[in-house]
């Protein structure tokens, strides 16, 4: 897949009249929040406005989000029709999402399905994984496979079945395999860039307008451990 970068340092993975797909970097926030930092959505709007010489406001719909320390695929809608159809696909789980995660402690099994009930704590912005249902918890499910063992770390490929708050981070921490750099979920030290080794690697979906099958693969960050994969 050809990856296009531009002056805003955006990595564009796919672009057409209805959607634009970006490879998010560590530290980017997808949508504006209380920090007041410039969100990725604004940077993409500026890119579109500049590239196509668009007067006035540029329409850009936020379909889904990635945690700030996470990298990888983020899809935005360029038309209201694409936004409503993509929202529907994501909420109905009609997309296939694959993540890569690097952990220090190898899980007991090389491949398994994890099912937990996640309860969100708004005060410290975390989710805790429980084996049994507790009040206000939501069912969370994923499959993982160990796909590479490095000297000190293990790389997992993860397929998400649900899209809960901090789901992969909380579920891997619950089995004793927190993600590298993820202090919030029990890893012992942070990464130099403040990110975590969790990457939205692949997304498969049906285009909201043309109906063709789209497969997006996002290159991993240019970093020693990612490069070893």
Protein Blocks (a to p, Z undefined) as FASTA:
>chain_A
ZZdddfkopacfbdcfkbccddddehiafbdcfkopacfklmmmmmmmmmnopghjdddd
dfbdcdfkbgcjddddfbfklmmmmmmmmmnopaccddddddfbdcfbfbdcdddddddd
fklopadddfbdcehiacdddddddfbdcfkbccdddddfbdcehklmmmmmmnopaceh
ilmnopabdcfklpacdddfbccdddfklopacdddddddddfklmmZZ
